[in-house]
Structures are given as C-alpha cells and as structure tokens.
Amino acid sequence: MKRALRLIVTATQLPQRHRLLMAVAGAGGTATVMTAAAVGLLPEKPMQLPADMDVVLAKRTLAASKVWQSGHGIIRATRAACTFASNSLDYKYSLRNLEKGSPEYDKVRSKVHDRAARRILSLCESNRGIYVKAGQFIASVPGMPMEFRTTLSVLQDKAKHLPFSAIDKVFEEEFGKSAMEIFDQFEEEPIAAASLAQVHKAAMADGREVAVKVQYPLLDLQVAMDVQTMTLLSKGVTILFPNFQFEWLVAEFSKNLEKELDFLQEARNAERVAKSLPKKTMTVPKIERDLTTSRILTMEYIHGIKVDDVDSLTRAGIDSATVAETLIEAFADMVFQQGFVHGDPHPGNILVRPLGGVVGGGKERRRGTSPTRFELVLLDHGLYHELNEFFRVNYCRLWKSLIWFDEHELKVASDALGAGEHFKFFPVLFTGRYFSSKSTLGAGLSDDEKAKLRKELKDFSLAYIVSWFEKLPREMVVVLRVEGLIRQVARRLGIVPRRRLVINAKYAAKGILESEIRQRRLLSWASMRATLQFTRLMLVLRTTDFVIRAKEFYLRLLDTVAHCLHHIEMVGKQHVMPIAAAVRF
C-alpha cells in the first residue's frame, strides 16, 4: 500500500504525458515502464524522493480521509434533515383539527410517536456512530413516550464493527506500531462493538489476557459534524414547535459524549470507583496504563456472564434474585453515599463472574463452590456523574419521606430538588404507589389508582414533560435514568419490587446519617439523634420486610395446599370412581 502511494506521489511530480504513461503501466506492468524508459519517455535516472516522504504520505492520506469523512458527513446530515422533516410534517398534519386530550387525539398521537420512532431508528442504523449513541440516550431519558423508548431500545445491540485494518491504523497513530507488534496475540475479530469503539481480546508477553478498547478512526471529526447537525435540527424543532425545547437534551448528550471520548479519563474513573466498590461483591478490570492512551484503553480481561442472562446464571448455579440485590445495593451506595455514579449501567456493561468456576463448556462451577458465590464486574467507565452534596442529601431525604409516608418532608426535599408542584408524583415514580394507597409496599397501583393517574397525566404533553425535566437539576435526570436502567435489569432477574425499595431506603438512611456525622462532632446531640432515627428506620424496614415475606409465604403455602388437594381429588376421580362403578356393576 505504501509503495503504491509513493508511486502516486511520484506521478504527481511528472509531466502530463509521463503521468499518462504511468497510468498505462499500472495495467501493463514493470516491462511497460522499462520500455518507456528505453525510448526516452521517462527519465533515465530515478527521481529523488524527499527524505520525509513517509510523513508526506501520511499527511496526504489523512487529508484524503478527512475529505472523504466530510463528504460522508454531508450525506449523514442530509439523512438526519430528511428524518426531521418527515417527522415534523407527520406531527403537524396528523394531529391537525383534533381536539387535544380527546381519545381520538391520544390514539392518533400514539401512532405518530410510533412512526417517528421508527424513522429515527432507521436513521440511527444508517448513520451509525454517535447516532446510535443518541438513540440509546433518547431511549433512556425519563419522560420519553413509551413508543420511543420501546422502539429505540433495540439499539443496545445494533452497533457494527470495523475491519481490523481500519482499527490497526489507530495503533500506528498512537504507538507507532501495529497491534500485532505490541501484543503477543491479538484477535482481529472484535468480541464487542459499541457506537464509539470496539473491543478486541489480546494476550501480553507474560500470558495475561487483556481486553483492548479501540476508538474508531477519525471519530473526533465525525462527532463534531454530527453534533452540529443535531444542534441545528433541535433549533429547527424549537422554531416549528415552540413548546418543544430539545436543545438542552442535545447539549447534555454532547457533554456526556465529550467525557466518553477520552479513554484516559475512563481509566481514571475505573481506578477511582474500584477503591469505593464493595470488595467482596464487585470488581473492576485493572487498567494497563502503559498501553492506554486517549483513544486506546487496555484492561484486564474478565470472563463472565451477561447480568440479565438468567438461563446462564441458573446453569452456573447462581441465584438471579441475589444478583439483582447485589446490583441494586452497589448502585444505591453510589447514589446515596459515594455521590460518584456510573452513568450507563445497561446489561452489556455488567457481568457476573462465578467465583472459583469457569464460564462455558459445561464446567461453570468446580465442586465445593457455593451456588451463590459470585461477583459483579462493572465495565465501561467513560461516563460518570458527580452528585454534589446538596443534591445527594436532599435526594436521601426524599427517599426517607417516601418510606415514612411524610408528605411535608417530601415537599421540602422536592422543592430543594426543583420538582415544584409535581412532587406528588414522586411516590408513584419511585415506589409505584400513592401515599394514600392501601396496597403493600412494592405491590404497585390498583386499577382505580391507575385510572386516577391516567386522568392526572392526561394533559401532560411530551413538550410539557421535556420542559419539566429541563428545569430539574441535571443530577436528578441522571439518577432517574440510572434508577430506570437498574430497575429494568432487576425486573428481568425476577426480584420483587419491594426489595429494591427497601435497599434504596436503607442506603438513603445511611447517607443522611453519614452527612450528619461529617457536619457535626460524632458525639454531638444532632449526630446522636440522626443515629437514633437511622436505627428506628432500619427497624421499621426490617419489620415491614419480615411481615410482607411472612404474608407471601403464607399465601404460597395456601396455594400449595390447594394445589395438593386438587391433585388428590383428581387422582381419586381417576382411580376410585372406576372401582366404585365396577363394584356397582
């Protein structure tokens, strides 16, 4: 390839007729060139090339790549503009002449949401790159219509990988060597691919297995163009639909993207969170600093099971509900106590490693290993959020009020968090029930309560919801998104909602206690009062949990007895009745 490029550069320095002849020589081979030299069409002496020709070639190749990328960016922007225009026209004309809030309006709007979400999905699949990332972001934003969240959720597994030849150029740019020269072994086929990078498995000279995360080439240029396109289109939405303010979403997405593009920052995040995670239940891959740059991240390779793969967990002898509890506790600790939160805990970023066992090949566990012994492996540390102390403490107070059913405390904490008049929806949003609900903790809403909620939310348009979220602190949007992702994983793992609520309440109480102790002396009256309140709350939580567990056990026992009696009755009918009939005969 390099030799061919040298010939191209040489050709650019020749007269017109000589360039034409070299083009013919490309088809005729070396003999043609030798013949041409013999007849005097080419200079007898070989042309002297500059000493820094490799640098010249690299610069010209990079320039050509940037030109191609710019042209490709225009095509991507055109696709985005067409999607924007189609969706805008669909909303404008499909909902015209319909009374807002009427059943017909809601029905048609749902269909328009679905069509718009499908167009955006098609755009993300065509443009790939950060459009896939943007689609994932939209799917996880609280308050988005269900049609968007459901349709765009498939993008978690849609990323396509680049060939090794393209990825190897990044190694040459970062280290001046090919990946094959740096590592003892390097698998050309990636083991995972995302919207910004792909991961390859490799081996060090000492035999250690590592995972190498490589950013896609020329991504910085592509990201800059795509973000500009998204910003322009979001302003277009605001002009056409003044009630829809999406510019803050693009700004938030752009800020998060900037963090994720710096792999050195990701390495720092991984090392920081590794120090605060519970050592016995969670781990983070160790970073290989010597082989890490802003575009390449090399880390320890850890075998594991995807966290929501219940069948594989069962085969490995791991209880999925215990996995869910461990996951909820880890993120509750991040939110309520540490204030340093992983921003993207979807199932692809969390593994379950059986301790003492080997995943795959039918040898998931060695003999003597406890069926529930495992640890969670947290991956992808590019996006973390710092929760300031004011927000963290008030968020803890909000959760405390939810458990105590303290409406006054809930209002005070919600006002501090910027929720305004809509604080009354927090009990439903976080616990799935109203304060006035007669259902048990975690049981969800009754049919009457669901009808009441639908009536209250009927006038809340998408524009209103997005506007409300814009007014909330960014930390609240972050914890709502993280809470939603963890809740989805926990639901797949089969944990009862009550356990999630109890765990969050426990860590919220711990967060308040630790804040009181930090602000005042340990033996002060305020700290002692906070300790007593914490002890009381923990007693209430454990008592409530015990009572609900006992009730569930009692109901399961009744179901089992009823099933056994029914089975005995059926057996009696099958065997006793024919005998009685025979005797009568």
Secondary structure as the mmCIF struct_conf table of DSSP 4:
data_model
#
loop_
_struct_conf.conf_type_id
_struct_conf.id
_struct_conf.beg_label_comp_id
_struct_conf.beg_label_asym_id
_struct_conf.beg_label_seq_id
_struct_conf.end_label_comp_id
_struct_conf.end_label_asym_id
_struct_conf.end_label_seq_id
HELX_RH_AL_P HELX_RH_AL_P1 LYS A 2 THR A 12
TURN_TY1_P TURN_TY1_P1 GLN A 13 GLN A 13
BEND BEND1 LEU A 14 LEU A 14
HELX_RH_AL_P HELX_RH_AL_P2 GLN A 16 GLY A 28
HELX_RH_AL_P HELX_RH_AL_P3 THR A 30 ALA A 38
TURN_TY1_P TURN_TY1_P2 VAL A 39 GLY A 40
BEND BEND2 LEU A 41 LEU A 42
BEND BEND3 GLU A 44 LYS A 45
HELX_LH_PP_P HELX_LH_PP_P1 PRO A 46 PRO A 50
TURN_TY1_P TURN_TY1_P3 ALA A 51 ASP A 52
HELX_RH_AL_P HELX_RH_AL_P4 MET A 53 SER A 94
BEND BEND4 LEU A 95 LEU A 95
TURN_TY1_P TURN_TY1_P4 ARG A 96 ASN A 97
TURN_TY1_P TURN_TY1_P5 LYS A 100 GLY A 101
BEND BEND5 SER A 102 SER A 102
HELX_RH_AL_P HELX_RH_AL_P5 PRO A 103 ASN A 127
TURN_TY1_P TURN_TY1_P6 GLY A 129 GLY A 129
HELX_RH_AL_P HELX_RH_AL_P6 ILE A 130 SER A 140
BEND BEND6 VAL A 141 VAL A 141
TURN_TY1_P TURN_TY1_P7 PRO A 142 GLY A 143
HELX_RH_AL_P HELX_RH_AL_P7 MET A 146 LEU A 152
HELX_RH_3T_P HELX_RH_3T_P1 SER A 153 ASP A 157
HELX_LH_PP_P HELX_LH_PP_P2 HIS A 161 PRO A 163
HELX_RH_AL_P HELX_RH_AL_P8 PHE A 164 PHE A 175
BEND BEND7 GLY A 176 LYS A 177
HELX_RH_AL_P HELX_RH_AL_P9 ALA A 179 ILE A 182
BEND BEND8 PHE A 183 ASP A 184
STRN STRN1 GLN A 185 PHE A 186
BEND BEND9 GLU A 188 GLU A 189
BEND BEND10 ILE A 191 ILE A 191
STRN STRN2 ALA A 192 ALA A 193
BEND BEND11 SER A 195 LEU A 196
STRN STRN3 ALA A 197 ALA A 203
TURN_TY1_P TURN_TY1_P8 ALA A 205 ASP A 206
BEND BEND12 GLY A 207 GLY A 207
STRN STRN4 GLU A 209 GLN A 215
HELX_LH_PP_P HELX_LH_PP_P3 TYR A 216 TYR A 216
TURN_TY1_P TURN_TY1_P9 PRO A 217 LEU A 218
HELX_RH_AL_P HELX_RH_AL_P10 LEU A 219 LEU A 240
TURN_TY1_P TURN_TY1_P10 PRO A 242 ASN A 243
HELX_RH_AL_P HELX_RH_AL_P11 GLU A 247 GLU A 260
TURN_TY1_P TURN_TY1_P11 LEU A 261 LEU A 261
HELX_RH_AL_P HELX_RH_AL_P12 PHE A 263 SER A 276
BEND BEND13 LEU A 277 LEU A 277
TURN_TY1_P TURN_TY1_P12 LYS A 279 THR A 281
STRN STRN5 MET A 282 THR A 283
HELX_LH_PP_P HELX_LH_PP_P4 PRO A 285 LYS A 286
STRN STRN6 ILE A 287 ILE A 287
HELX_RH_3T_P HELX_RH_3T_P2 ARG A 289 LEU A 291
BEND BEND14 SER A 294 ARG A 295
STRN STRN7 ILE A 296 GLU A 300
STRN STRN8 ILE A 305 LYS A 306
TURN_TY1_P TURN_TY1_P13 VAL A 307 ASP A 308
HELX_RH_AL_P HELX_RH_AL_P13 VAL A 310 ARG A 315
TURN_TY1_P TURN_TY1_P14 ALA A 316 GLY A 317
HELX_RH_AL_P HELX_RH_AL_P14 SER A 320 ASP A 333
HELX_RH_PI_P HELX_RH_PI_P1 MET A 334 GLN A 338
STRN STRN9 PHE A 340 HIS A 342
BEND BEND15 GLY A 343 GLY A 343
HELX_RH_3T_P HELX_RH_3T_P3 PRO A 347 ASN A 349
STRN STRN10 ILE A 350 PRO A 354
TURN_TY1_P TURN_TY1_P15 LEU A 355 GLY A 356
BEND BEND16 GLY A 360 GLY A 360
TURN_TY1_P TURN_TY1_P16 GLY A 361 GLY A 362
BEND BEND17 ARG A 365 ARG A 365
TURN_TY1_P TURN_TY1_P17 ARG A 367 GLY A 368
TURN_TY1_P TURN_TY1_P18 PRO A 371 THR A 372
STRN STRN11 PHE A 374 LEU A 378
BEND BEND18 GLY A 382 GLY A 382
STRN STRN12 TYR A 384 GLU A 386
HELX_LH_PP_P HELX_LH_PP_P5 LEU A 387 ASN A 388
HELX_RH_AL_P HELX_RH_AL_P15 GLU A 389 TRP A 404
TURN_TY1_P TURN_TY1_P19 PHE A 405 PHE A 405
HELX_RH_AL_P HELX_RH_AL_P16 GLU A 407 ALA A 416
TURN_TY1_P TURN_TY1_P20 LEU A 417 GLY A 418
HELX_RH_3T_P HELX_RH_3T_P4 GLY A 420 PHE A 425
HELX_RH_AL_P HELX_RH_AL_P17 PHE A 426 THR A 431
BEND BEND19 GLY A 432 ARG A 433
TURN_TY1_P TURN_TY1_P21 PHE A 435 SER A 436
BEND BEND20 SER A 439 SER A 439
HELX_LH_PP_P HELX_LH_PP_P6 THR A 440 THR A 440
TURN_TY1_P TURN_TY1_P22 LEU A 441 GLY A 442
BEND BEND21 ALA A 443 ALA A 443
HELX_RH_AL_P HELX_RH_AL_P18 ASP A 447 LEU A 457
TURN_TY1_P TURN_TY1_P23 LYS A 458 ASP A 459
HELX_RH_AL_P HELX_RH_AL_P19 LEU A 462 LYS A 471
BEND BEND22 LEU A 472 LEU A 472
HELX_RH_AL_P HELX_RH_AL_P20 ARG A 474 ARG A 492
TURN_TY1_P TURN_TY1_P24 LEU A 493 GLY A 494
HELX_RH_AL_P HELX_RH_AL_P21 PRO A 497 GLN A 519
BEND BEND23 ARG A 520 ARG A 520
TURN_TY1_P TURN_TY1_P25 LEU A 522 LEU A 523
BEND BEND24 SER A 524 SER A 524
HELX_RH_AL_P HELX_RH_AL_P22 TRP A 525 ARG A 584
#
